[in-house]
Amino acid sequence: MRRSEIRGRADNFRFIFGQVWDRLWPRLLRATTDQGVIDSFLECATPYAQEFVPALANLIFRVLRDPKFPKRREAQINFFADSLAALGYVAPRSSRDICQKERTKEKRAHHILRYEFYVECSCGLKGRSRDHACPKCGAEIEFGLF
């Protein structure tokens, strides 16, 4: 399974759980077995239940019982989604690590930090602008229609 696929699935799961979490979470807390997890999804996450149960019921149950499971809603959703994203092919912890590394890689992608222009200003300066203005007199470059 590709890392980018796991990360993409995690993002999809985050969206899904964001939609149903307020209904689903109280039921998941009361689940004591895999069947309880299945019933919770069938009742509270109906449009998405087939994606998770019964195939991932045991994995969901294990993730819910993780001692590091967060307390806040958004953190719970993210933790849960990232843990399930690898569909059990790797451990939930490894699945979260893969998602984190993929998101970090995306943040480090090359992007333009700043762009400037070569200007000839009425003050006599010929050269590079600074912050889209003449560095000598401060006259700004106008980006309107010509």
Buried (B, 14 or more C-beta within 10 A) or exposed (E): EEEEBBBBBBBBBBEBBBEBBEEBBEBBEEBEEBEBBBBBBBEBBEEBBEBBBBEBBEBBBBBBEBEEEEEEEEEBBBBBBBBBBBBBEBEBEEBBEBBEEBBEEEEEEEEEEEEBEEBEBEEEBEEEBEEBBBBEEEBEEEEEEE
